């Protein structure tokens, strides 16, 4: 007790002490030294009943003596009887409910029943009020204990004792059911171990219009020297003889009416006896399969697939007093709460479930390629098999595991629906989505969440890939008919991931780097191959000004490069501002490469692409000092308006020809300054129609030369002062450098003269002059 007993002693006429024993035939007056003795003292009332030498006083058991002090008290009835005598404890309604040995009852009124085998005490079970246990029959003697709290007003014990003939087993527990409900029951001495070579039985009294299912929740097995541990069912409505099963077997379900279940132990191995224990649940409910609908699931042509049907996660909040069980049955006797179906087999299943919304399906399929010669040309459908979508249970998740060695990569394609990346500015609202994760050497790269109806046509990835389809609502049943996701195995790629984006002209495409919340892992490179629709101009913009990281080792880069001959790159490092919105007239690459940042803060970037039509009369020009240019000596271009500023006319000579014509600035912006009063006299600039690049841009070499601002004190001639001017690099293969004479990259890998400087040496660049 807390505090110690000295604070509340029991006083008789002679002395005060911490414990008082009163035997039969003795009258004792006593008082307490405190005003709240129920906080410090307990009372135990034990009655010994001898049925060995004479008749037993069977009948109702009373709570005597009466008028006891209001203390927490325990009544114990110790009935000693011959081993051949069976004793029955019959409980009045609302009967009893079995609990674990360490559990407590809500009203703190607890019944404990035990018996003796020779000199060993065996616990039959611990029970609360309000349950299905109506009778307990015990062979030989029995010890019954009833614990009451100090404030209980219970005046009757709630049971009686009767004499029965020998039951030839340790005990029989009877459970009576009147309607839909469930009960949890345990073997004797649970969880410490069922007695060696003993037998106990549960009798279930169930109305004939209800069905019962037995579910083993937990069990353990002992090490048998002789015999075998088993359970036996007596199912009079189904079989004339007992059905013997192992504890590991599937237990019966959908049982009509009354039945018995027995647990038989074995002779233990003395050196290593082990423990036999069993905790199970019986569920009683109305028949759920009266229509007898059987669903055929044909997986004979499938490979490496498994399908699991199981209950959904329990709902939060207060559980219902009884929630009918949902069972999946492969045959009338083999019914389980969860079932796993594997490839190569035809199944016929039916459901014992009052509401199939309580069930869900998860599935997993493995596709592997270990030699590219045998699987490079194969195209695999990443679609949900019809055998799953036709079931009345909703598919929750379907996972494809794509396995291959390092030298083989994976390419997934959505040719018609295409994929949309789920981000804050462009949320998915379809009936299903895909989660795509690549795994390399134990590290994951989460590409993100994608749904159909976007602009991403293809994704190429390295290493092992996991694609998980997650469904939302009931719309997937119809949408599943139009799935078009496919995959194939392809040769090795250098980047961790390449996205191919083919948007519609009216699309607004939002994209973000993988591992969005954690950031790109160190030294990871990701590329986007973005198609510009015909007669459209793409506008590329980043959603923030900087990368917001500081590199400890290496450099982080953003590279942007149009896919046209001799296209130069826009490059930004982590210590520079990201590019302002760029206009792209050709298909282009975006590459984002990470360094090893300090403080574990990784790189995360978002950008978006929109499109506008190329209108007649718009001209893309650039000042001579701007990068991103394509030299074309055959264009005769005039500056419109403002005639007569110069006396000398230059229409007939070549002094007005520009060596660099840029795609980054639309001439229409200049017209805004004149309120549209000036009409251009030139045609639309036609870009060079040559081959385009088929590989993404790569981060710049270590040694480079900046073509704009070199330092705070030194600038190149004609360059406008702007902190965010890009680095420009021309990445050419050695043989291309030799063949076209371009000297922008020398043999050592350093960036040499820019295109502008080389053309100046040739005398082809003149001052910027409008026509007269």
C-alpha positions, 0 to 999 in steps of 0.5 A: 500500500501507498503510503505505508501501512503504519498510517492506517492500522487495525485496532482491537481492544488489545493492540493496533496492528497492520494485519488482522485474521478472523476465523470461523466461530470468532467475534472480533470488534475492530476499528481503523486508525484512519478515515479512508481505510480503503486507500490502504487496506484490502480484505480477503474472505476465503471459504473452504468447501470439502467435497472429499469426505462428504456431500458438497453444499451445491447451489447458489453461492452467497457473499458472506459474511454480510456487513463487511467494511467497505474495502477492496475485497476478494472472495475465494471459494476453494472446493476440494473434490475427487478427480473423478468428480466434475464440478460446474460453475453456472453463471447468471446473465449477463454471463462472463467475458474472458480477458488476458491475465494482466487485463482489467475489467471496466467495473473492476469486478473480476472472476478468476477460475483455477484448478489443480493437477496434483499439486500444481495450480492451473489457471482456467481463465480470468473473466469480466462481466457481460460476455458469452461464457455461460458455464465452466466445467472443471474436473476435480477441485476448483478455486473460484475468486471474485474481486470487488472494489470497495465501492461495489454494491454487488450483493450476489456472487452471480454463479452457482456450483453443481455436481456433474459426472466426470468430464474426462478432461481438464475443463469445458468452457461453454459460450452461448450466443444469441445474436451477432457478436464476437468473443476472444478465448484462451487456452488454460494457463495462457500464455504460460503454457497449456499443461502437458498431455491435457485436453480442454474443450469449448462448447459453442451454443449458436442459433441455427440461423447464424454462422460462426467462424474461428480465427486463431489470433496467436498460438505457440507449439511445444516440443512433443516427444509422443503424440501430436498437438492438435485441435478437433472440431465436432461440427454436427451440422456438417460432419458426423465425425470430428475433424482433426487439424493442426494449429497451423491449418486453416480453421473452419468458417461459416459454421451453422449452429452449435459446435465444439472445439477441443485442444489436445496437448502432447507429452513434452520433451523433458530437455526442451518442453516448449510452450503450447498456447492458443488465443482465438476469436469466434465471430458469429454473424448472419450468413453473408453469402446467400447469393453464393457468388463465386469469382474466378481469378485466373492467374495461370498466364501471369508471372511473378505476381501476388495479390492480397485481399485483406481488411482495411486498417481499422478506423480511428475513434471508438470501435463499435461494440461488434463489427462483423468480420469480413472473410475471404473463402477459397472453399466452404471451409477455408475462410480467412481474414486475408488471402494471398493469391499467386501466379500460375493458379486459377482461384474461385473465391467468395466473400463472407462480408456484410460490407465489402468496403471493409476489404481492400486489394494490394498486389505486387508484380516483379519484372526482371531483366538480367541480360539485355539481349533477351529483353531489350526489344520487349515492351511490358504493360504496366496495367492492372490485370482484368482478374483484379479489376473485375472483383467487387473489392476496391484495389488499393495499391498495385506495385511493379518492381522492375529489377535489372543490373547496373548496366541495364536501365528502365524506360517507362512510356505513356504514349497517349495519356502522358503523365502529369507531375503532382506538385503544389501548383498542379495537383492530380485529381484523377482516380489513380496516381503513380509513385515512382522510386528508383533504388541504387545501392540501398539509396532511394531517389523518389521521382514523385507522384504522377497521374495521367493527363499531362505532358510527360511521355517518357521517363528513363531511370537507372537502377531498380525501379518501384512503381506503385499505383494508388487508387482514389474512390470508385472511378478507377474501375472505368479508368482502368480500361484506358491505362497505357503505361508501358516499360522496357529495358534500355542500355545504360544512361549517365543521368540518374533520370531523363524526362521526355516532355511533349506538351500540347500547345495550350499546356502549362507544364510544371516540373520539379526535381526528384526527392522534392522534400529531401532534395536531390542527393549529392552529385545527382544529375537529372535532365528534361528533354522538352519539345516545343510544339510547331509554330510555338514559342516556349517560355521557361521560368523558374519559380525562385531566384536562387538554388538556395544551397552552398556547396561544400565540394563540387558545384551545382549547375542549371544548364539550358540548351536548345536542340539546334546546331551549335547551340550554346548553353545557359549555365548557372552555378549555385552562387548565381541568380537563376536565369530570368524567363527564357524564350525557346524556339526549338526543342531544348534540354534542361539539366540540373546537377547537384554538388555536395552541399553543406549543412545537409540542405539539398537542392530542390528546384521547380520550373514551368513552361508555357507556350505562345504562338509565333505571330507574323511580323515578330522578329527575334533579335539580340544585341551583339553582346548577347549570348545564345546565338546562331550565326547566319550570314545569309539574312538580310535584316532591316531595323524598321522605322526611324528613317532619315536619321543617317544620310548614308543609305545602306540597303545595298551593302552588307554593313547592316548584316548581323553576325549573331541573331538570337532567339532569346528576345522577341522583337515585338517587345520593342513595338510596345514602346511605340504603342504599335505605331511602327510596322516592321519591314522585315519577315519573321526570323527562320532558324537554321533547319538542321539536325538537333541534339539527342543528348542532354547538356552536361555540367561545364568543365572545371576550366572555363572563360566567362563571356560577360562579366569577368570581375567587378573591375574588368568586363569584356567590351560591349557587354551590358553590366548584369549580375545574372548574365549566363556562362556560355559553353559550346560542347562539341566532340573532338571530331566536330571541332576539327571538322567545322573549324570552331575554336570555342573548345581547345584540345585541353578542354578549356573554353577558348574564344567565344563565337563573337570574338572569332567572328570579330577577327574575321571582320564580319561584325559591324556596329549596330546601325538602323537603316537610313 
